């Protein structure tokens, strides 16, 4: 029987992680945060009073059996002077299915069957939720998009509402062999999935190991100057009695012109693996060169991404109970 993994996250980070996981014989469940309120997603959310479809769309793409062609279709954006301008086709399809089926979960299940997804996708809640950020200067910012654009550091996040959690998530946690916290925006993509006493309680009762896949870069306004241990400490503060047991972190070199552009144009710096501080937290380190540069055409800048195949391999090895072999192999090299 395949090992069962449940992954919490949102956005690009979660979709890249899932691309790696689907390469291996794993039973995958992806839990997606639904508080995005910017761009096409935000417009549809406001106009039709539905869940944010953007992150769900990205996850569906990544788990599709025919990802390249499906991504081209779902990511197609209309260019017009009318109401359709800049809306992605995938967001509109999800919106239509939500209206037809009467719920986000049923809409996702219908599309999962049509697109032959290699895993299951669960929204954190069916409720339309608003993320609130308390900044380090005491100011309160409402809405995920506004939080990420507000200068200063985030002290904590919480929901304006008291959302009803998707109960199927609790069942999936209970039967999981591995609980994975994805790379991605720490405060606005990953942590929103942990803002539930029910989920924290289910994780506390679970026998699954808890793994965190750390980001390659810091994120302005969210994780400025954060090292790997800082990411872990913040996530642990939102977990219950059980804490992160494994961290997968990059130890590959990030330098050159592209890295300089990240630093000067976007104020993003490589996340430093501070091994001694991580070890003090009792967290087992799985480190490897995880850097991959995704190439674009001349009109689009190249970007750093995780090597998702290697990331999937590392997680599969942990799920099989052979994590100790990874560290032994590294020491011999």
Order of alpha helices (4+ residues) and beta strands (2+ residues): beta-alpha-beta-alpha-alpha-alpha-alpha-alpha-beta-beta-beta-alpha-beta-alpha-beta-alpha-beta-alpha-beta-alpha-alpha-beta-beta-beta-alpha-alpha
